[in-house]
Amino acid sequence: MKKTILSLAFVAMGVAAFAQKPAAGDKTAEFNLNFQTGTSGVAYGLGATALAGTPELRLRYFMADDMAIRLKIGMGMGTTTAQQTATIAGAEVTAETKTNSGFGLALTPGIEKHFAGSTKLSPYVGAELPIGFGTGATVEVSNGDNAAGTPTGSGDSYKSEGGSQFNLGLRLVLGADYYIADGLYLGVEGGLGIFGMGSTGDATVNSTTSTVKAPEIKTPGGSTFSLFGAMAGTVRLGYKF
């Protein structure tokens, strides 16, 4: 048993010792790691909403030993349903609220310049161009004429629709990959926003009762522009192939 354990230990040490950094023509794929104290210790995969910077899939292609192009992809959408019941005019009325977070897609191309580091450590600097698209969130209530989903009467309804979104930015990045085994690495990266801009379409609200349709309420969209945003960091797990 002891011999078996020692043999496995030596194999693991050997694999780690020969872990190699990428060379020209290599590709990598990786996920963000999102460490939490709640029910989910590690979140991975495509983000729940593309515009919020949640976990993403990132692909890289090394054009040279010290130069790589990259693309981050994030997408998501979600729907929840809730019900409330109340007695109105002696009858039980159940209002159902359906909330749709909308669909989001983020595509972030970029480039990295890698430095010598060590046999297993590959530090780099780079830049990326985040581009995000999103449809507006919607809230639909049946048997209720309000956003809270409170029952108001059979046949009543409420619907709000958020405006579509578009975001564009530029970030400088600084990071490093450490190869813990052949092809397997952990990475850290920080990004500083240089500029960001976005636009949001008009939002609308419609509500009706069984006999009256209220006038549509429209909230005009707008645009934003910012310089030198906050620093943000990520921890990543990736594989070279």
C-alpha positions as a printed Julia matrix, in Angstrom:
241×3 Matrix{Float64}:
   0.0    0.0     0.0
   2.8    2.38    0.96
   4.6    1.58   -2.3
   1.44   2.35   -4.26
   0.97   5.71   -2.52
   4.63   6.63   -3.08
   4.38   5.65   -6.75
   1.3    7.85   -7.26
   3.02  10.72   -5.48
   6.07  10.44   -7.74
   3.84  10.32  -10.83
   1.99  13.45   -9.72
   5.29  15.23   -9.05
   6.57  14.19  -12.44
   3.45  15.47  -14.23
   3.74  18.81  -12.42
   7.45  19.07  -13.16
   6.87  18.66  -16.9
   3.9   21.04  -17.12
   4.56  23.17  -20.18
   3.43  26.65  -21.15
   1.73  27.17  -24.54
   3.68  27.54  -27.77
   2.68  28.93  -31.16
  -0.38  27.11  -32.49
  -1.68  25.99  -29.08
  -5.24  26.7   -27.94
  -6.75  27.06  -24.48
 -10.27  26.98  -23.05
 -11.16  28.17  -19.57
 -13.92  29.09  -17.12
 -14.06  31.73  -14.42
 -14.19  30.44  -10.86
 -16.58  32.27   -8.58
 -15.91  31.32   -4.96
 -18.88  31.95   -2.67
 -19.88  31.31    0.9
 -23.43  30.29   -0.02
 -24.86  27.08   -1.43
 -22.7   27.18   -4.55
 -18.99  27.08   -3.78
 -17.89  27.35   -7.41
 -19.92  28.75  -10.27
 -18.79  27.95  -13.79
 -20.04  27.99  -17.35
 -21.9   30.66  -19.26
 -23.1   33.55  -17.2
 -26.65  34.13  -16.07
 -26.62  37.51  -17.75
 -24.14  38.56  -20.35
 -24.04  42.19  -19.37
 -23.18  41.66  -15.73
 -19.75  40.1   -16.07
 -20.82  36.76  -14.62
 -18.81  33.59  -15.39
 -17.85  33.21  -19.03
 -16.17  30.8   -21.38
 -12.86  32.12  -22.75
 -10.95  30.73  -25.73
  -7.4   31.62  -26.75
  -5.19  30.92  -29.75
  -1.43  31.46  -29.51
  -0.21  33.06  -32.74
   3.32  32.93  -31.32
   4.93  31.65  -28.13
   4.43  35.09  -26.56
   1.28  36.39  -28.3
  -2.34  35.18  -28.1
  -5.7   36.35  -29.34
  -8.74  35.6   -27.18
 -12.52  35.63  -27.15
 -14.79  35.58  -24.11
 -18.4   34.44  -24.55
 -21.21  34.94  -22.06
 -24.93  34.48  -22.52
 -28.0   33.79  -20.48
 -31.66  34.25  -19.76
 -34.02  33.27  -16.97
 -37.7   33.08  -16.07
 -39.38  32.85  -12.67
 -43.04  32.39  -11.74
 -44.77  33.35   -8.48
 -48.37  33.31   -7.26
 -50.39  35.24   -4.7
 -53.97  34.46   -3.63
 -56.54  36.78   -2.08
 -60.3   36.84   -1.5
 -61.99  39.61   -3.52
 -65.75  40.22   -3.35
 -66.2   36.82   -1.73
 -64.26  34.95   -4.43
 -60.74  33.58   -4.27
 -58.48  35.14   -6.91
 -54.96  33.94   -7.7
 -52.56  36.3    -9.44
 -49.6   34.8   -11.29
 -46.44  36.81  -11.99
 -43.99  35.74  -14.67
 -40.65  37.54  -14.65
 -38.3   37.12  -17.59
 -34.8   38.55  -17.15
 -34.41  38.91  -20.92
 -31.68  37.48  -23.12
 -28.11  38.72  -22.9
 -25.07  38.04  -25.07
 -21.52  39.3   -24.48
 -18.65  38.87  -26.92
 -15.26  40.15  -25.79
 -12.36  39.86  -28.24
  -8.88  40.69  -27.0
  -5.13  40.21  -27.32
  -2.39  39.21  -24.87
   1.38  39.73  -24.79
   3.13  37.06  -22.69
   6.49  37.39  -20.95
   9.19  34.89  -20.0
   8.11  34.21  -16.42
   9.33  30.71  -15.55
   8.89  27.2   -16.91
   5.36  27.04  -15.5
   4.41  30.69  -14.91
   3.25  32.82  -17.85
   2.57  36.49  -16.96
   0.95  38.73  -19.56
  -0.6   42.1   -20.34
  -3.31  42.78  -22.87
  -6.45  44.59  -23.9
 -10.02  43.57  -24.63
 -13.13  45.08  -26.2
 -16.32  44.05  -24.33
 -19.44  44.13  -26.53
 -22.81  43.35  -24.95
 -26.35  43.01  -26.27
 -29.48  42.42  -24.24
 -33.25  42.36  -24.55
 -35.3   44.07  -21.86
 -36.65  42.26  -18.84
 -40.42  41.73  -18.7
 -42.93  41.29  -15.89
 -46.41  39.88  -16.7
 -49.16  39.6   -14.1
 -52.5   37.88  -14.6
 -55.47  38.72  -12.32
 -53.54  41.7   -10.99
 -52.94  45.23  -12.28
 -49.7   46.02  -10.44
 -45.99  45.17  -10.48
 -46.16  43.6    -7.01
 -48.35  40.79   -8.35
 -51.11  41.44   -5.81
 -54.51  40.04   -6.91
 -56.96  42.78   -7.86
 -59.6   40.92   -9.87
 -60.21  38.14  -12.34
 -59.25  39.31  -15.83
 -56.98  42.13  -14.64
 -53.48  42.27  -16.11
 -50.18  44.08  -15.9
 -47.12  44.03  -18.17
 -43.87  45.94  -18.07
 -41.16  45.68  -20.72
 -37.64  46.99  -20.26
 -35.71  48.53  -23.11
 -33.08  46.65  -25.07
 -29.43  47.27  -24.17
 -26.12  47.7   -25.95
 -22.75  48.12  -24.23
 -19.26  48.73  -25.59
 -16.01  49.28  -23.74
 -12.25  48.98  -23.63
 -10.26  47.33  -20.82
  -6.58  46.85  -20.12
  -5.75  43.51  -18.45
  -2.86  42.17  -16.41
  -2.64  38.51  -15.47
  -0.68  35.29  -15.15
  -1.24  31.58  -15.8
   0.41  28.89  -13.68
   0.58  25.4   -15.18
  -0.07  22.88  -12.41
   0.02  19.83  -14.7
   0.58  19.16  -18.36
  -2.05  21.28  -20.12
  -3.88  22.28  -16.91
  -3.47  25.74  -15.41
  -4.85  28.21  -12.91
  -4.93  31.86  -13.84
  -5.56  35.22  -12.22
  -6.39  38.42  -14.06
  -7.25  42.01  -13.25
  -8.86  44.42  -15.67
  -9.06  48.22  -15.64
 -11.83  49.84  -17.67
 -10.52  52.64  -19.9
 -13.9   53.67  -21.22
 -17.42  52.32  -21.39
 -20.56  53.36  -23.21
 -24.06  51.99  -23.36
 -27.58  52.67  -24.52
 -30.98  51.49  -23.3
 -34.22  51.53  -25.28
 -37.6   52.8   -24.09
 -39.42  50.9   -21.34
 -43.22  50.51  -21.29
 -45.92  49.62  -18.77
 -49.47  48.51  -19.63
 -52.21  47.6   -17.16
 -55.9   46.75  -17.45
 -58.83  45.8   -15.3
 -61.76  43.72  -16.5
 -63.37  46.9   -17.86
 -60.7   49.62  -18.17
 -57.39  49.77  -20.02
 -55.02  52.32  -18.54
 -52.93  54.51  -20.87
 -49.53  53.08  -21.71
 -46.7   54.52  -19.64
 -43.46  54.95  -21.55
 -40.1   55.68  -19.95
 -37.56  56.98  -22.46
 -34.27  55.14  -22.69
 -30.9   56.82  -22.55
 -27.17  56.45  -22.94
 -24.14  56.4   -20.65
 -20.44  57.09  -21.04
 -17.68  56.62  -18.49
 -13.89  56.85  -18.3
 -11.54  54.81  -16.11
 -13.9   52.37  -14.46
 -13.25  50.23  -11.41
 -10.65  47.46  -11.3
 -12.08  43.93  -11.44
 -10.39  40.57  -10.99
 -11.05  36.92  -11.83
  -9.65  33.47  -11.02
  -9.72  30.96  -13.85
  -9.27  27.26  -14.5
  -8.18  26.29  -17.98
  -6.79  23.58  -20.23
  -4.31  23.78  -23.1
  -4.91  21.58  -26.14
